[in-house]
Amino acid sequence: MLQLNQIHKVFNEGTLDEKIALEDINLTLKPGDFVTVIGSNGAGKSTLMNMISGVLTPDVGEVFIDDRKITNLPEYKRSRLIGRVFQDPMAGTAPSMTIQENLALAYNRNRRRTLMKGVTKKLRTTFQEALGTLHLGLEDRLSAKVGLLSGGERQALSLLMATFTEPKMLLLDEHTAALDPARAALITKLTGEIVERTELTTLMVTHNMQQALDLGNRLIMMDSGRIILEVDGEDKQNLTIEALLHEFQRIKGSKMTSDRALLG
């Protein structure tokens, strides 16, 4: 499904501010894999997401989705293949438009333009059924402006919109980090349900180690632009936060103290 081959990226090369953002990244996701990504600030997590989505291109290496080489494919073309939910609940939706209008934009993203105007009764029913799976009552508020929704409601809508076009894969970029604990727990629960229902290949970056353990079938840990640990299957199911911290210390020979959020 997703394949990254020897990805290397340097920022500000040849200057005093030179930084190796990604170094020799090799990663393969099979169809249906749900991989959680953890690591301290500056580990390369967001750069990895931007490399997959097309915001960045590698200095060295190749990116494939469904055996199709997309290394130099621009972001707007990759959006047909990739759904993405960002950390900021204000991103990913149009606040001045209604819930129905936002869903219509998402629905038509990968479909050919037609002369049909407006939203048909059948499509409206489709929207309501999809919103009903969120259990937030949004199916009864199709005409509400998205800007008036709470952060949790907007993030739930963003999550639904990102999967509405049936992309090849889903990128979740710390999509609960800006929410209070109760709403973060809700979105975490919805994420698990939606990914399981759609069987979407998913890569999720998170600072919350417990969330990384609870969701998905695989986990990777990054540090200094490299993948330093990969765990899957039964080994992941049996992991604890304490065991992860111990493994980091064993690999790096130092304590993971640079980012307290990792202990969330």
N, C-alpha and C positions, 0 to 999 in steps of 0.2 A: 504493500500500500504506500507507505512513505519510506524513502531510503535516502540517507545522507551519507555521502562518501567523502571522507578525508576533508571535511570542511575546515577552512582556516580563514580567519578574519582579523585584520589589524587596523586599529584606529590611529590616526595621526602618525602614520609610519614615517620614520626618519626624523622625528622631532623629539624634544624633551618630554612631550606628553604621550609618546608612543605607548600603546596598550594592546596586548594580545587579547582580543575579546573571545575568540573561539580558536581552539588548537586541536587539529586532527580529530574532529568529531565524526564518528561513525555510528549511525543509529538506524535501525530498521524497525518499523511498526507493521505488524501483520494486520489484515482486515479484522476489525473488531477490538483491537488492542486499546486499552485505556491506560495511558502512561502518565503518572504524576512525576513532576520535576521539582526537586528541592535544592537549596543551596543558599549561601549567604549573599548579601548585596555584592554585586560585581562579579558573581560567579559565571555569568554569561547566559542566564536563563532567558531574559528578554531579548538578547541578541539572537539566541537560538530561534525564538518565536518569529522575530522579524526576518530571519533568514528563510524560514519556511514559507511565510506569508508573502515574501517578495519585497518587503520594505528595504531590505539589504540584499546585496549579492555577494557571494564569497570571493575572496581573493584567489583561493584555490579550492577545488572540490566540486561536487555535483549534487544536485537535488532532483529526486524523482518522486512522482506520485502516480500510482497505477502503472508503473513501468514507463511513464512518459517523462522525459527529461524536461524540467522546468527551470533549470538553473538561471537562465536569463529572461524568463517570462515575467513581464511587469506585474505589479501588485493587482491592478484592476482586472487583469485577465485571470490571475490565480484566484480571485474572489469567486469565480464560478466553481472552483474546486474546493475552496476552503471557507468554512464559517469561523468567525472569530468573535469572542466576547472579551471586552477590555475591563480593566480594573475600575475605571470611572463609569458609574451608572449613567452619566450624561452622554457618554459616547455610544455609538452604535444605533441610536434612535434619533428621530427628528422631533424635538420637544414641542414645536409649534403645530405639529400635525396630530391627528387623532390616532387612537390605537388601530382603528380599521385602516387608515391611510398608511400607517407604518407597515402593517402586515401586508397590504397590497403591494407596497414597494418591494418588500422582501420576496413575496410570492412571484412577482414578475421579473425578478432579477435575472433568472436563467431561462426565461421564456421569451419567445419571439413576440415582438410588438404587434398588436392587432388594432383594428379600427374600433373595437368594442370600448365603449365608454363606461366609466363607473365600475362599481362592484355588483355583480349579479347576486341574486338571492341565494343561489347555490354556493357561491364563493363566501358569502357572508356566513352561511351555516358552517362552512369549512373552518372559517376563522373562529367562530364561537366554540366549535368542538375542540379545536386545538387549544384555545385559551382555557377551556374547561379542564384540561389535563393539569393545569397549574394549581387548581383549587384555590384561586385568589379572588374569584368573583369578577374577573376582568371580562368574561364573556358577556356580561350584562352592561359593560361600559365601553362599547366599541366607539362611541362618539366622544369619549373623554380625551382631552388633550394629554399627550404623553408627559408634557412638562409638569403636569399637576400630580403625577403618580409619585409614590414614595420611592426611595432608592432601591429597596428590595423589589418592588413591583416592576420598576424599569429594568432591573437586571434580569428578572424572570422573563420579561418581554424580550429583552435582547437575546437571551438564551434560546427562546422559542424561535425568534426571527433567524438566528444563525443556523438553525437546523431546518427551517422551513423550505429551503431550496434543495434539500437533500444533497449536501456537499459530500465530497469524498472523505473529508476529515474535518474535525472540529478542534480549534485552538482556544483554550481558556487561559487568559493571561491575568492571573491573580484576581479573578472575577468576583471574589467575595471580600477582598482586602479592605475596601472602602466602606463596608457595611457594619452595622452594630452586630454584636454576637447573635442576637435572635434572628435577624434577617440573614446573616451569613449562614446560620444553621439551616434556614429554610432553603436558600439557594443551593447549598451543598446537597440537601436531600433531593431537590428538584433535578440537580445535575445528574445524580446517580440514576434517577428514574428515567430521565430523558435519554441518556446515553444507553442505558440498558434496553429501552423500548426501541430506539432507532438503530441500535447496534453500530453506532458511528465510531470509526477509528478516532481516538481523542488523545490529545496531548494537553495536560493541564499543569501550568506553573503555579506554585503556591509557596507561601512562607509558613504556612501552618502545617507542622509535621503530622499532627493527628489527622488532619484532613487528607494528607498525602497517603497515610496508612489506611484510612477508611475507604477511600475511593480507588477504583482501578485494579487491574491485574498485574501491573508492573510499576516499578519505581526506579528512578535514576537520581543520583546525587551529583551535582556539578560543583566545581571549585576551580577558580582561576582559568576559566574558559575550557575546562576539560570535564569529561564524564569520568568520575572517579569510583562510582559504585552503581551496579545494576542488580536489582532484585526482582524476582517474579514468582508466580505460582504460590505454592505452599509456604515457601520461605518468606514471601511478602506478608502472607496472612498471619504468620507467627511473629512478625516484627513488632517491636515496641520503640517508643521514642528513645528510651535509655540505650537500647541496642544500636539504634542508628547513630547516636552521639558517640558511643563507644567505637563503632566502626569508623567514624570520621577521625577520631583521635588516633586509631590504629594506623589508618592510611596516611594521615598528615603529620602525625606525631605532635599534634597540638590540639587544644580545646577549641570547640566551636563557640567562641564568645563574641564574634564580631557582629552577630545579628540576633538579638534576643527574640525577635519575632519567630525565629525557627522553633522556639519552644512552645508556640501557641497551641 
